[in-house]
Amino acid sequence: MEGFKEYGFKIYKTRYFWLHLAKSDLKARFRRSKLGLLWQVLQPLFLTIILSFIFSTLFNQPLGSYALYVLSGIVVWDLLQACVIGGGNCYINSEQYIRQYNHPITIYSLRYAVLNMVTFLMELMALVVWVLFVSPENLIFAIITLPLTLIMYFPMIWGLTTISGYMSVKYRDYPQIMVLVMQMIYYVSPVFFKQEMFTTSVALTNLLKYNPVTHILNLIRCPFVYMTMPSLIDYIFVVCTNIVIVFCAFRINKNNEKKVIFYL
C-alpha cells in the first residue's frame, strides 16, 4: 500500500462517491416507511421506557433520571454494535463497486462509518428530548462538549468497521460470533446497570474500571446526565482505545487490501 499521505488523498478524491453511497444507504434503510427517519428517534426511546420501567422497579431507582441514564447508554451502544456487527457487511455489500473501480477499499468502510455516525446523531435527538424534560439545565453544556466527543468517536467507528468488514469477508461466521460476544460485553458494561451496582465485589469493580466501554459511554453520559466533563481517565482510555483500533485496522488493511477481491 502506498504512503499514508497518498492513500488519504485518494480517499479525499473519491469523497463524492462514498458520500453518495452513504446517503443512498440512509434513504434505502427507511424506504416506504411511514415514519422514516423518525424511527431512529423512537426506537431508543421505546426501548428506554421498557428497560427503565422494569429495572427502576427492581433496583429502586427514580424513573425519570434512571431512564436518562439508560438512554445515554443505549444510543452509544447502538453505535458500537452497528460498527462491530452491521459494519461487517461493508465490503460484502460493496462487492460490485470493488470489482469495477480501483478505489481505496477503506472508502467502503468509511461509507458505513459515515452512515453509522449520522444514525447516531439522529438517535442522540432522543436523548436531547429526554434531557429537555428531565434535566433541561444540562442541555447547553452537553451540546458544547459534543463536537469533541464526535471527533474522538469517529476514528474508533471507522476503525471498527474496517476490521469488521475484513473479518466478515474472510470468515463468514464472524457476524454470528460477534452477536454473542457483543451480548456478553453488553451485560458486563454499564449500559443500563449503574456503576454503583458493580461494587458488590472487587472483580466487578475492576471490570468496570478497566472496561473501555465504560469510558466510551462516559463521553456522552457525563455531560448529558450529570452536566460534568468526562474525566481525564475517560479521555485517556478512549484515546488509547482509538490508537489500538486504528493501528489494527491499518495493519489489517495493509495486509489484505489487494487480496480482498479473492474472498468476495
Secondary structure, 3 states (H helix, E strand, C coil): CCCHHHHHHHHHHCHHHHHHHHHHHHHHHCCCCCCHHHHHHHHHHHHHHHHHHHHHHHCCCCHHHHHHHHHHHHHHHHHHHHHHCHHHHCCCCCHHHHHHCCCCCHHHHHHHHHHHHHHHHHHHHHHHHHHHHHCHHHHHHHHHHHHHHHHHHHHHHHHHHHHHHHHHHHCCCHHHHHHHHHHHHHHCCCCCCCHHHHCCCHHHHHHHHCCHHHHHHHHHHHHHHHCCCCCHHHHHHHHHHHHHHHHHHHHHHHHHCCCHHHCC
